[in-house]
Amino acid sequence: MATAAIATQIDGALGTGGVLLRSLKYVVREATSGFYPDWFKQYVALEAQAVTLHEWYPMSMPGLLQTELYMRHQLALWGHSPERVNELTEARLSRQELLRGTTPLRVLAVLHESVLHNQVGGPKVMAHQLAHLLRMTCLPSVTVQVVPAQAPLLTWLDSTVALVGMPDGETWSYAEALDRGWVTKEPAAVQGTVARYDRVRASALSAHESREVIRRAMGELVNMTPAIDLSKVSVFKSSYSGGNAGCVGTTRDLVSAGLAPVVDTTLGLASPVLPFTTAAFASFVAAVKAGEFPAGEKYVTA
């Protein structure tokens, strides 16, 4: 299937001014529409036209904010065949195009904290998923709030729900069960969902506090990585040295394994190892560059 990169290249070669790239989302939507179950097609059609999307996820990551690996493992856990996993993954990835462009869909996703700890695909997949979630929250159109596991709840919603705001001001509600979903714009049903969603959200942390909870959950996954033998990797020093206080080092030898271990090079093989995942390390560097850790800017180079 054509991708945004391919469409951009063809636009450039033909001098079409971006026509193919702008049309791509319609082509992809048409190509993947047959992959959805019938009961989900109406929701996808509404989502494609929506201007706002307010969601509640008590058990898993929102589809629009998932990595491809997370998708594939989740769909496999649901018992789909490999072929069906490929189809549904392609369809779900195509929906994520709604978050891009000049007028992206505005998303407010409220997650229960357990979503951050429900391991789909194992520690490495989850660490990458949480790093991706953090990156997505940097988009001005995406807000994520976490309801802490210990929070005193004002109400509870057992299922995934969504409130879909349309350009004409109309709101549709969507609720999902085990293998079915229901879409309605009936006023009483929508108002009932809005009331319960608002009460769930009232139990959530702020967007900033939620980012810290996500970052902490990612750190816990990093600590589950296997021990690293420093005698078998090439360690190099960072561009910043603390003099007698020591010097931070890392290695590129384990990048393919998704690891970026941090060590104290003055201690040599005796140094303790902090086994960060590459996703966690990249997220930290991005946060420092974004000004979230001002004191750490001198440690980060291009």
SVG drawing of the C-alpha trace seen along z (x, -y; Angstrom):
<svg xmlns="http://www.w3.org/2000/svg" viewBox="-33 -25 72 43">
<polyline fill="none" stroke="black" stroke-width="0.4" points="0.0,0.0 1.2,-3.5 2.7,-5.5 3.0,-9.2 6.7,-9.0 6.0,-7.4 3.2,-9.9 5.6,-12.8 8.3,-11.5 5.8,-11.1 4.4,-14.6 7.9,-16.0 8.8,-14.1 5.5,-15.1 5.3,-18.6 1.7,-18.1 2.0,-20.4 1.1,-17.7 -2.1,-16.5 -1.3,-12.8 -0.3,-13.2 -3.5,-15.1 -5.5,-12.4 -3.7,-9.5 -5.8,-9.3 -9.0,-8.8 -7.3,-6.0 -6.0,-4.3 -9.4,-4.6 -11.1,-3.0 -8.6,-0.2 -8.8,0.7 -12.5,0.2 -13.3,3.8 -11.0,5.0 -13.3,3.7 -16.1,5.8 -19.5,4.5 -20.4,3.2 -17.2,1.0 -17.5,-0.6 -20.0,-3.2 -17.7,-4.4 -14.7,-4.6 -16.8,-6.7 -17.7,-9.1 -14.2,-9.2 -12.9,-10.2 -15.1,-13.3 -14.8,-14.2 -13.1,-17.3 -12.8,-16.0 -12.6,-12.6 -12.9,-12.1 -12.1,-8.5 -12.0,-6.3 -9.8,-3.2 -9.9,-1.1 -7.8,1.9 -5.7,1.1 -4.1,-1.6 -6.2,-3.8 -5.9,-2.5 -4.9,-5.9 -1.9,-6.0 -0.6,-2.5 2.7,-1.4 2.5,1.2 4.1,3.9 1.6,3.2 -1.2,3.6 0.1,6.8 0.5,8.4 -2.9,7.2 -4.7,8.5 -2.9,11.9 -4.0,12.1 -7.5,11.6 -7.1,14.9 -7.0,13.5 -5.1,15.5 -1.8,14.0 -3.5,12.9 -6.3,11.2 -3.7,9.5 -2.1,8.1 -5.4,6.7 -6.5,5.2 -3.1,3.7 -3.0,2.0 -6.5,0.7 -5.7,-0.7 -2.5,-2.3 -4.4,-4.0 -6.7,-5.6 -3.7,-7.2 -3.4,-9.5 -6.2,-11.5 -3.6,-12.8 -1.5,-14.3 -1.9,-17.2 -2.8,-20.8 -6.1,-20.1 -5.6,-17.0 -8.3,-15.3 -8.2,-16.7 -7.9,-13.8 -8.4,-13.6 -7.7,-10.1 -8.3,-9.2 -6.6,-5.9 -6.8,-3.9 -3.3,-3.4 -3.5,0.3 -3.3,-0.2 0.3,-1.3 1.1,2.0 -0.9,4.5 2.0,6.0 1.1,6.6 4.0,8.2 6.4,8.1 8.6,5.5 10.4,4.3 7.2,3.8 5.6,2.0 8.6,-0.2 8.5,-1.3 4.7,-1.8 5.0,-4.0 7.8,-6.0 5.5,-6.5 2.7,-7.5 4.9,-10.2 5.9,-11.5 2.2,-11.7 1.4,-13.8 3.8,-16.4 1.4,-17.0 -0.8,-20.0 -3.8,-18.0 -3.3,-15.1 -3.9,-15.1 -3.6,-12.0 -4.8,-11.9 -4.3,-8.9 -6.6,-7.8 -4.4,-6.6 -5.0,-3.1 -5.5,-4.4 -7.8,-7.3 -11.2,-7.4 -13.5,-7.0 -16.6,-9.1 -18.0,-6.5 -16.7,-3.6 -17.1,-2.6 -16.2,1.0 -16.0,0.7 -14.1,-1.5 -16.3,-4.5 -15.8,-7.5 -17.5,-10.8 -17.2,-11.8 -17.6,-15.5 -18.7,-16.3 -18.1,-19.6 -21.8,-20.5 -21.6,-20.4 -23.4,-17.1 -21.9,-14.5 -22.1,-10.7 -21.3,-8.2 -19.6,-4.8 -19.4,-2.0 -17.6,1.3 -18.2,4.8 -16.2,8.0 -17.0,8.4 -19.5,5.7 -19.7,1.9 -22.7,-0.5 -22.9,-4.0 -25.7,-6.4 -26.6,-10.1 -29.8,-9.6 -29.7,-12.6 -30.4,-10.8 -27.8,-8.1 -25.2,-10.6 -25.9,-12.8 -25.6,-9.8 -22.2,-8.8 -21.0,-12.4 -22.0,-12.6 -20.2,-9.4 -17.1,-10.3 -16.8,-13.6 -16.9,-12.0 -14.3,-9.5 -12.1,-12.3 -12.6,-14.2 -10.6,-11.4 -7.7,-11.7 -4.4,-13.4 -3.5,-16.5 -1.8,-16.1 1.6,-17.0 1.2,-14.7 0.0,-11.9 3.2,-12.2 5.2,-11.6 3.2,-8.5 3.8,-7.2 7.5,-7.9 7.7,-6.1 5.9,-3.1 8.4,-3.0 11.3,-3.1 9.9,-0.1 9.9,1.8 13.5,0.8 14.6,2.3 13.3,5.7 15.9,5.9 18.6,8.6 22.0,8.0 24.8,6.6 28.4,7.9 30.5,4.7 33.5,6.8 31.6,7.8 30.7,4.3 32.6,1.2 31.9,-1.7 32.5,-5.3 32.4,-8.5 29.8,-11.2 30.9,-14.6 30.4,-16.0 32.8,-14.9 32.3,-15.5 36.1,-15.5 36.9,-13.7 33.2,-13.1 33.3,-10.6 32.1,-10.4 29.0,-8.9 29.4,-6.4 27.2,-4.1 27.5,-1.7 26.0,-1.4 26.6,2.4 23.2,3.2 21.1,0.8 19.8,3.6 18.6,5.3 16.8,2.1 19.1,1.2 21.2,-1.9 23.0,-1.0 24.5,-3.9 27.7,-3.4 30.4,-5.3 33.5,-5.0 35.9,-5.8 34.9,-2.6 35.5,-0.4 34.1,3.1 33.2,2.5 30.7,-0.2 27.0,0.4 24.8,0.5 21.6,-1.4 20.0,0.6 17.8,-1.9 15.9,-0.9 16.6,-2.9 13.0,-4.2 13.4,-5.4 16.8,-7.0 15.4,-8.8 12.4,-9.9 14.7,-11.4 16.8,-13.2 13.7,-14.6 12.4,-15.8 15.7,-17.5 15.8,-19.2 12.1,-20.3 13.1,-22.0 11.5,-19.6 14.8,-19.1 16.6,-22.4 19.5,-21.4 20.3,-18.5 20.7,-20.5 24.5,-20.6 24.6,-16.8 22.8,-16.5 24.5,-17.0 23.1,-16.6"/>
</svg>
